[in-house]
Amino acid sequence: MDNEYFGFKELVVTGEEVNDLFNPESENTFGCLNNEYLIASDENGNNIGMFKCNGHRVEKIPYKAIDTRFAGKVKARNPQQELAIDMLYDEDTTVKIIAGKFGTGKDFLMCSAAIDLLEHDKFEKIVYVRNNIEVKNSKPIGHLPGSYNEKLLPFAMPLADHLGGVDGLELMIGHGKIEIVHLGFIRGRDIKNSIIICSEAENMTKEHIQLLLGRVGEGSSLWINGDFKQCDAEVFRQNSGLMVAVDKLKGHPRFGYVKLLKTERSETAAMADLLD
């Protein structure tokens, strides 16, 4: 995509520009949008720091790791993951999107941070929303038996993976700390004091994203992730809610976005790129 917005800029800064980065009186001289990040290095490739634009100037961001009893301490593996962690913990942004290809850590970072915030009583529960679209050209498995939650569990496995498995997920559901919701039943909801997580949002239209935004009640935050390349139906390629949301919301003071660029799952997972 030409002129794609990544949520961050990588710049080589010299001389007076370095002073502008650290001078609290300096205005935003780097052309950054509100909540856009800046990864700065010098002419020799040495890292100067990571900064975030607050609308008026850029400020250095502190390093942060995620720490939960399920996943342990989660540290960023690359600069973009470090920016994503900062964005997820930013209390001033209430709509957060992480994009990136398979294995870049979208679900891992998002689920781990959400569980950490839940454990520290920053939110009352996690509402996990999914549009249950099956992978394109795979054979549908037909009608699933069981209760509402049992039908949706297969689509919530990215969350279960970060809770020690299905047992951990079911335990959190039983305690009212996690609610799994089918996108088709989200209309009319007013979700308060919750993190609303929507995974695999490449399979959502603009209208779907608008519907989700309209459910965000007081004290809640909407977290969305997806991969622009993995749409499983033509309708989502023609009307990508994920792309529209990033394009229309970038620069809004309540919106944060980071695109992850590097596969970190494993060397084997990275081999998938070789098939393009």
C-alpha contacts under 8 A as a table, 3 or more apart, distances in Angstrom:
res1	aa1	res2	aa2	distance
1	M	4	E	5.46
5	Y	8	F	7.66
5	Y	246	V	7.95
5	Y	247	D	7.77
6	F	9	K	7.43
6	F	257	Y	7.43
6	F	258	V	5.90
6	F	259	K	5.18
7	G	35	N	7.83
7	G	36	E	5.14
7	G	37	Y	6.23
7	G	250	K	7.93
7	G	256	G	7.52
7	G	257	Y	5.09
7	G	258	V	4.65
7	G	259	K	6.49
8	F	36	E	5.28
8	F	37	Y	4.22
8	F	38	L	5.41
8	F	39	I	7.19
8	F	258	V	6.86
9	K	32	C	7.91
9	K	36	E	7.69
9	K	37	Y	6.25
9	K	38	L	4.86
9	K	39	I	6.11
10	E	38	L	5.93
10	E	39	I	4.72
10	E	40	A	6.06
10	E	41	S	7.93
11	L	38	L	7.15
11	L	39	I	6.29
11	L	40	A	5.17
11	L	41	S	6.47
12	V	40	A	5.88
12	V	41	S	4.99
12	V	42	D	5.28
12	V	43	E	6.11
12	V	45	G	7.83
13	V	17	E	5.69
13	V	18	V	6.05
13	V	40	A	6.47
13	V	41	S	6.22
13	V	42	D	5.49
13	V	43	E	7.14
14	T	17	E	5.50
14	T	18	V	5.77
14	T	42	D	6.25
14	T	43	E	7.02
15	G	18	V	5.70
15	G	19	N	7.15
16	E	19	N	5.12
16	E	20	D	6.35
17	E	20	D	4.94
17	E	21	L	6.44
18	V	21	L	5.23
18	V	22	F	6.92
19	N	22	F	5.47
19	N	23	N	5.87
20	D	23	N	5.15
20	D	26	S	5.58
20	D	27	E	7.86
20	D	29	T	7.67
21	L	26	S	7.68
21	L	58	V	6.53
21	L	59	E	7.23
21	L	60	K	7.92
22	F	59	E	7.44
22	F	60	K	7.70
23	N	26	S	5.49
24	P	57	R	7.85
24	P	59	E	7.99
26	S	29	T	7.74
26	S	57	R	6.51
27	E	56	H	5.70
27	E	57	R	4.78
27	E	58	V	7.88
28	N	31	G	6.54
28	N	32	C	7.05
28	N	53	C	7.34
28	N	55	G	7.54
28	N	56	H	5.40
28	N	57	R	3.99
28	N	58	V	6.13
29	T	32	C	7.95
29	T	57	R	7.52
32	C	36	E	5.80
32	C	37	Y	7.46
32	C	38	L	7.78
32	C	53	C	6.24
33	L	36	E	5.22
33	L	53	C	6.66
33	L	55	G	6.67
33	L	250	K	7.41
33	L	251	G	4.91
34	N	53	C	5.44
34	N	54	N	5.48
34	N	55	G	4.44
34	N	56	H	7.97
34	N	250	K	7.72
34	N	251	G	4.48
34	N	252	H	6.34
34	N	253	P	5.95
35	N	52	K	5.97
35	N	53	C	5.11
35	N	54	N	5.77
35	N	55	G	7.10
35	N	251	G	6.49
35	N	252	H	7.77
35	N	253	P	6.72
35	N	255	F	7.23
35	N	256	G	6.05
36	E	52	K	5.81
36	E	53	C	5.55
36	E	251	G	7.32
36	E	256	G	7.59
36	E	257	Y	7.71
37	Y	50	M	7.15
37	Y	51	F	5.59
37	Y	52	K	4.32
37	Y	53	C	6.26
37	Y	83	L	7.33
38	L	50	M	5.74
38	L	51	F	4.97
38	L	52	K	6.02
38	L	53	C	7.80
38	L	58	V	7.94
39	I	48	I	7.93
39	I	49	G	6.31
39	I	50	M	4.72
39	I	51	F	6.50
39	I	79	P	7.96
40	A	47	N	6.27
40	A	48	I	5.36
40	A	49	G	5.56
40	A	50	M	6.20
40	A	51	F	7.78
41	S	44	N	7.78
41	S	45	G	5.59
41	S	46	N	5.28
41	S	47	N	4.37
41	S	48	I	4.86
41	S	49	G	7.09
42	D	45	G	5.36
42	D	46	N	5.42
42	D	47	N	6.66
42	D	48	I	6.60
43	E	46	N	7.40
49	G	60	K	6.91
50	M	60	K	5.76
50	M	61	I	6.00
50	M	83	L	7.96
51	F	58	V	5.74
51	F	59	E	5.07
51	F	60	K	4.16
51	F	61	I	5.35
52	K	58	V	5.05
52	K	59	E	5.28
52	K	60	K	6.40
52	K	61	I	6.54
53	C	56	H	6.84
53	C	57	R	5.47
53	C	58	V	4.11
53	C	59	E	6.34
54	N	57	R	5.85
54	N	58	V	6.21
54	N	59	E	7.34
55	G	58	V	7.95
55	G	253	P	7.71
61	I	86	D	7.47
62	P	86	D	7.92
63	Y	82	E	7.42
63	Y	86	D	7.80
64	K	75	K	7.78
64	K	82	E	7.54
64	K	85	I	7.07
64	K	86	D	6.87
65	A	73	K	6.66
65	A	74	V	5.68
65	A	75	K	4.95
65	A	76	A	6.99
65	A	85	I	7.42
66	I	72	G	7.87
66	I	73	K	5.61
66	I	74	V	4.84
66	I	75	K	6.58
66	I	85	I	7.72
66	I	112	S	6.87
66	I	113	A	6.00
66	I	116	D	6.92
67	D	71	A	7.16
67	D	72	G	5.31
67	D	73	K	4.26
67	D	74	V	6.03
67	D	112	S	7.82
67	D	113	A	7.91
67	D	116	D	6.32
68	T	71	A	5.49
68	T	72	G	4.99
68	T	73	K	6.55
68	T	112	S	6.98
68	T	115	I	6.89
68	T	116	D	5.25
68	T	119	E	7.74
69	R	72	G	5.43
70	F	162	H	6.56
70	F	163	L	5.54
70	F	164	G	6.25
71	A	74	V	7.00
71	A	112	S	6.90
71	A	162	H	6.26
71	A	163	L	7.43
74	V	112	S	7.89
75	K	82	E	7.97
76	A	79	P	7.23
76	A	81	Q	5.16
76	A	82	E	5.04
76	A	85	I	7.66
77	R	81	Q	6.44
77	R	82	E	7.55
77	R	264	E	7.46
78	N	81	Q	5.47
78	N	82	E	6.52
78	N	262	K	7.90
79	P	82	E	5.06
79	P	83	L	6.42
80	Q	83	L	5.08
80	Q	84	A	6.22
80	Q	258	V	7.10
80	Q	259	K	7.20
80	Q	260	L	5.61
80	Q	261	L	7.28
81	Q	84	A	4.92
81	Q	85	I	6.21
81	Q	105	G	7.69
81	Q	109	L	7.91
81	Q	260	L	6.64
82	E	85	I	5.25
82	E	86	D	6.41
83	L	86	D	5.13
83	L	87	M	6.23
83	L	258	V	7.03
84	A	87	M	5.03
84	A	88	L	6.19
84	A	98	I	7.17
84	A	109	L	7.80
84	A	257	Y	7.69
84	A	258	V	5.79
85	I	88	L	5.15
85	I	89	Y	6.45
85	I	109	L	6.96
85	I	113	A	7.56
86	D	89	Y	5.40
86	D	90	D	6.26
87	M	90	D	5.12
87	M	93	T	7.71
87	M	96	K	7.32
87	M	256	G	6.23
87	M	257	Y	7.46
87	M	258	V	7.96
88	L	96	K	6.94
88	L	110	M	7.27
88	L	113	A	6.92
89	Y	113	A	7.59
90	D	93	T	5.89
91	E	94	T	7.24
92	D	253	P	7.74
92	D	254	R	6.26
93	T	96	K	6.89
93	T	221	S	7.90
93	T	253	P	6.84
93	T	254	R	4.14
93	T	255	F	5.26
93	T	256	G	6.12
94	T	220	S	7.17
94	T	221	S	4.50
94	T	222	L	6.11
94	T	254	R	5.45
94	T	255	F	6.40
94	T	256	G	7.98
95	V	221	S	5.93
95	V	222	L	4.82
95	V	223	W	5.98
95	V	224	I	7.87
95	V	254	R	6.28
95	V	255	F	4.97
95	V	256	G	6.34
96	K	221	S	7.88
96	K	222	L	6.30
96	K	223	W	4.83
96	K	224	I	6.20
96	K	255	F	5.93
96	K	256	G	4.75
96	K	257	Y	5.77
97	I	223	W	5.90
97	I	224	I	4.72
97	I	225	N	5.49
97	I	246	V	7.79
97	I	256	G	6.37
97	I	257	Y	4.81
97	I	258	V	6.68
98	I	106	K	6.11
98	I	224	I	6.45
98	I	225	N	4.74
98	I	226	G	6.82
98	I	257	Y	5.86
98	I	258	V	5.21
98	I	259	K	5.70
98	I	260	L	7.17
99	A	106	K	6.87
99	A	225	N	5.48
99	A	226	G	5.06
99	A	227	D	5.54
99	A	228	F	7.37
99	A	257	Y	7.95
99	A	258	V	6.59
99	A	259	K	4.66
99	A	260	L	6.14
100	G	104	T	6.19
100	G	106	K	6.98
100	G	226	G	6.58
100	G	227	D	5.09
100	G	228	F	7.39
100	G	259	K	5.47
100	G	260	L	4.79
100	G	261	L	6.09
101	K	104	T	6.08
101	K	226	G	7.87
101	K	227	D	5.19
101	K	228	F	7.66
101	K	229	K	7.32
101	K	260	L	7.53
101	K	261	L	7.28
101	K	262	K	7.99
101	K	263	T	7.28
102	F	105	G	7.82
102	F	227	D	7.24
102	F	263	T	6.75
102	F	269	A	7.99
103	G	106	K	7.64
103	G	262	K	7.90
103	G	263	T	4.75
103	G	264	E	5.67
103	G	265	R	4.73
103	G	266	S	7.68
103	G	269	A	6.73
103	G	270	A	7.55
104	T	260	L	5.99
104	T	261	L	6.74
104	T	262	K	5.53
104	T	263	T	4.23
104	T	264	E	5.31
104	T	265	R	6.67
105	G	108	F	4.96
105	G	109	L	5.81
105	G	260	L	7.73
105	G	263	T	7.56
105	G	264	E	6.82
105	G	265	R	7.21
106	K	109	L	5.66
106	K	110	M	6.11
106	K	225	N	6.30
106	K	226	G	7.55
106	K	260	L	7.66
107	D	110	M	5.08
107	D	111	C	5.66
107	D	158	P	6.50
107	D	159	L	7.55
107	D	199	S	7.18
107	D	225	N	7.24
108	F	111	C	5.53
108	F	112	S	5.94
108	F	158	P	7.90
108	F	162	H	7.07
109	L	112	S	5.27
109	L	113	A	5.98
110	M	113	A	5.36
110	M	114	A	6.08
110	M	223	W	7.63
111	C	114	A	5.10
111	C	115	I	6.13
111	C	159	L	6.13
111	C	162	H	6.70
112	S	115	I	5.24
112	S	116	D	6.19
112	S	162	H	6.56
113	A	116	D	4.99
113	A	117	L	6.21
114	A	117	L	5.20
114	A	118	L	6.11
114	A	126	I	7.34
114	A	195	I	6.98
115	I	118	L	4.92
115	I	119	E	6.08
115	I	126	I	8.00
116	D	119	E	5.16
116	D	120	H	6.35
117	L	120	H	5.09
117	L	121	D	6.33
117	L	122	K	5.28
117	L	123	F	6.60
118	L	121	D	5.10
118	L	122	K	5.79
118	L	123	F	5.34
118	L	124	E	6.57
118	L	125	K	6.49
118	L	126	I	7.58
118	L	177	K	7.97
119	E	122	K	7.69
121	D	124	E	6.50
123	F	126	I	7.79
123	F	193	N	5.38
123	F	194	S	5.28
123	F	195	I	6.79
123	F	219	G	7.82
123	F	220	S	7.66
124	E	177	K	6.75
124	E	193	N	5.69
124	E	194	S	5.64
125	K	176	G	7.08
125	K	177	K	4.43
125	K	178	I	5.50
125	K	179	E	7.47
125	K	193	N	7.30
125	K	194	S	5.05
125	K	195	I	6.58
126	I	177	K	6.23
126	I	178	I	4.77
126	I	179	E	6.29
126	I	194	S	5.59
126	I	195	I	4.87
126	I	196	I	5.95
126	I	197	I	7.09
127	V	178	I	5.86
127	V	179	E	4.77
127	V	180	I	5.93
127	V	181	V	6.92
127	V	194	S	6.66
127	V	195	I	6.11
127	V	196	I	4.68
127	V	197	I	6.14
128	Y	156	A	7.45
128	Y	178	I	7.23
128	Y	179	E	6.07
128	Y	180	I	4.79
128	Y	181	V	6.01
128	Y	196	I	5.96
128	Y	197	I	4.89
128	Y	198	C	6.13
128	Y	199	S	7.99
129	V	180	I	6.10
129	V	181	V	4.86
129	V	182	H	5.83
129	V	183	L	5.95
129	V	196	I	7.04
129	V	197	I	6.00
129	V	198	C	4.92
129	V	199	S	7.21
130	R	155	F	6.91
130	R	156	A	7.73
130	R	181	V	6.73
130	R	182	H	5.56
130	R	183	L	5.65
130	R	198	C	5.88
130	R	199	S	6.33
130	R	200	E	7.51
131	N	182	H	6.29
131	N	183	L	5.19
131	N	184	G	7.53
131	N	201	A	7.87
131	N	203	N	7.07
131	N	204	M	7.26
132	N	155	F	6.52
132	N	182	H	7.28
132	N	183	L	7.90
133	I	203	N	7.03
133	I	232	D	7.30
134	E	138	S	7.10
134	E	140	P	7.12
134	E	232	D	7.34
135	V	138	S	5.67
135	V	232	D	5.74
136	K	232	D	4.66
136	K	233	A	6.70
141	I	144	L	7.70
144	L	151	K	5.85
145	P	150	E	7.77
145	P	151	K	6.78
146	G	149	N	7.94
146	G	150	E	5.52
146	G	151	K	6.18
147	S	150	E	5.05
147	S	151	K	6.20
148	Y	151	K	5.30
148	Y	152	L	6.49
149	N	152	L	5.11
149	N	153	L	6.03
149	N	180	I	6.81
150	E	153	L	5.24
150	E	154	P	7.88
151	K	154	P	7.06
152	L	155	F	5.51
152	L	156	A	6.61
152	L	180	I	7.02
152	L	181	V	7.74
152	L	182	H	7.30
153	L	156	A	5.01
153	L	157	M	6.55
153	L	180	I	7.93
154	P	157	M	5.66
155	F	158	P	7.64
156	A	159	L	5.51
156	A	160	A	6.44
156	A	180	I	7.42
157	M	160	A	4.67
157	M	161	D	5.94
157	M	165	G	7.90
157	M	166	V	7.52
158	P	161	D	5.28
158	P	162	H	7.12
159	L	162	H	5.55
159	L	163	L	6.72
159	L	169	L	7.43
160	A	163	L	5.00
160	A	164	G	6.50
160	A	165	G	4.78
160	A	166	V	5.40
160	A	168	G	6.83
160	A	169	L	5.21
161	D	164	G	5.95
161	D	165	G	5.21
161	D	166	V	7.73
162	H	165	G	7.07
163	L	166	V	7.66
163	L	168	G	5.11
163	L	169	L	5.93
164	G	167	D	7.24
164	G	168	G	5.46
164	G	169	L	7.70
165	G	168	G	5.51
165	G	169	L	6.49
166	V	169	L	5.00
166	V	170	E	6.04
167	D	170	E	5.15
167	D	171	L	6.08
168	G	171	L	5.07
168	G	172	M	6.34
169	L	172	M	5.25
169	L	173	I	6.21
169	L	178	I	7.75
170	E	173	I	4.94
170	E	174	G	6.03
171	L	174	G	5.05
171	L	175	H	6.35
172	M	175	H	5.11
172	M	176	G	6.34
172	M	177	K	5.21
172	M	178	I	5.60
173	I	176	G	5.11
173	I	177	K	5.76
173	I	178	I	4.70
173	I	179	E	6.06
174	G	177	K	7.58
175	H	178	I	7.75
176	G	179	E	6.95
181	V	185	F	6.96
181	V	186	I	6.98
182	H	185	F	5.59
182	H	186	I	6.82
183	L	186	I	5.30
184	G	187	R	7.24
186	I	189	R	5.82
186	I	211	L	7.90
186	I	212	L	7.57
186	I	215	R	7.61
187	R	211	L	6.89
187	R	215	R	7.54
188	G	215	R	7.31
189	R	215	R	5.61
190	D	215	R	5.13
190	D	216	V	6.46
190	D	217	G	5.38
191	I	194	S	6.65
191	I	215	R	5.86
191	I	216	V	5.59
191	I	217	G	4.93
191	I	218	E	7.64
191	I	220	S	6.89
192	K	216	V	6.85
192	K	217	G	4.54
192	K	218	E	5.09
192	K	219	G	5.59
192	K	220	S	5.24
193	N	217	G	7.34
193	N	218	E	6.34
193	N	219	G	4.23
193	N	220	S	4.51
193	N	221	S	7.90
194	S	219	G	6.82
194	S	220	S	4.60
194	S	221	S	6.50
195	I	220	S	5.71
195	I	221	S	5.02
195	I	222	L	6.04
195	I	223	W	6.99
196	I	216	V	7.82
196	I	220	S	7.28
196	I	221	S	6.10
196	I	222	L	4.77
196	I	223	W	5.92
197	I	222	L	6.18
197	I	223	W	4.77
197	I	224	I	5.89
198	C	201	A	6.36
198	C	222	L	7.79
198	C	223	W	6.22
198	C	224	I	4.77
198	C	225	N	6.50
199	S	224	I	5.99
199	S	225	N	5.17
199	S	226	G	6.31
200	E	203	N	6.26
200	E	225	N	6.03
200	E	226	G	4.58
200	E	227	D	7.04
201	A	204	M	5.30
201	A	224	I	6.60
201	A	225	N	5.85
201	A	226	G	4.82
201	A	227	D	7.59
201	A	241	G	7.65
201	A	242	L	6.32
202	E	225	N	7.99
202	E	226	G	5.14
202	E	227	D	5.77
202	E	228	F	5.71
202	E	229	K	7.82
202	E	230	Q	6.65
202	E	231	C	5.46
202	E	236	F	6.87
202	E	240	S	6.71
202	E	241	G	7.25
202	E	242	L	5.93
203	N	231	C	5.59
203	N	232	D	6.51
203	N	233	A	7.40
203	N	236	F	5.66
203	N	240	S	7.66
204	M	207	E	7.90
204	M	208	H	5.65
204	M	209	I	6.84
204	M	236	F	6.03
204	M	240	S	6.42
204	M	241	G	5.48
204	M	242	L	7.08
205	T	208	H	5.12
205	T	209	I	6.57
205	T	235	V	7.54
205	T	236	F	5.73
205	T	239	N	5.33
205	T	240	S	5.07
205	T	241	G	4.18
205	T	242	L	7.48
206	K	209	I	5.25
206	K	210	Q	6.22
206	K	239	N	6.34
206	K	240	S	6.08
206	K	241	G	3.62
206	K	242	L	7.27
206	K	244	V	6.46
206	K	245	A	7.38
207	E	210	Q	4.99
207	E	211	L	6.09
207	E	241	G	7.03
208	H	211	L	5.02
208	H	212	L	6.36
208	H	241	G	6.92
209	I	212	L	5.07
209	I	213	L	6.19
209	I	241	G	5.78
209	I	242	L	7.50
209	I	245	A	7.40
210	Q	213	L	5.10
210	Q	214	G	6.25
211	L	214	G	5.23
211	L	215	R	6.72
212	L	215	R	5.26
212	L	216	V	7.06
212	L	222	L	7.90
213	L	216	V	5.64
213	L	222	L	7.22
216	V	220	S	5.78
216	V	221	S	6.58
216	V	222	L	6.78
217	G	220	S	5.64
226	G	242	L	7.39
227	D	230	Q	5.61
227	D	231	C	7.74
228	F	231	C	6.81
228	F	242	L	7.48
228	F	243	M	7.49
231	C	234	E	7.49
231	C	236	F	6.13
231	C	237	R	6.37
232	D	236	F	7.45
233	A	236	F	5.76
233	A	237	R	7.02
234	E	237	R	5.13
234	E	238	Q	6.30
235	V	238	Q	5.20
235	V	239	N	5.96
235	V	240	S	7.90
236	F	239	N	5.01
236	F	240	S	4.92
236	F	241	G	7.52
237	R	240	S	5.57
240	S	243	M	5.40
240	S	244	V	6.27
241	G	244	V	5.09
241	G	245	A	5.93
242	L	245	A	5.26
242	L	246	V	6.41
243	M	246	V	5.35
243	M	247	D	6.15
244	V	247	D	5.11
244	V	248	K	5.93
245	A	248	K	5.33
245	A	249	L	5.71
246	V	249	L	5.43
246	V	250	K	5.65
246	V	257	Y	7.38
247	D	250	K	5.85
249	L	252	H	5.56
249	L	255	F	6.39
250	K	255	F	6.63
250	K	256	G	7.48
250	K	257	Y	7.59
251	G	255	F	7.02
252	H	255	F	5.28
263	T	266	S	7.39
263	T	269	A	7.38
263	T	270	A	5.77
264	E	267	E	7.70
264	E	270	A	7.64
265	R	269	A	6.23
265	R	270	A	7.60
266	S	269	A	5.17
266	S	270	A	6.42
267	E	270	A	5.15
267	E	271	M	6.71
268	T	271	M	5.29
268	T	272	A	7.65
269	A	272	A	5.84
270	A	273	D	6.03
270	A	274	L	7.94
271	M	274	L	5.37
271	M	275	L	7.52
272	A	275	L	5.66
272	A	276	D	7.69
273	D	276	D	5.69
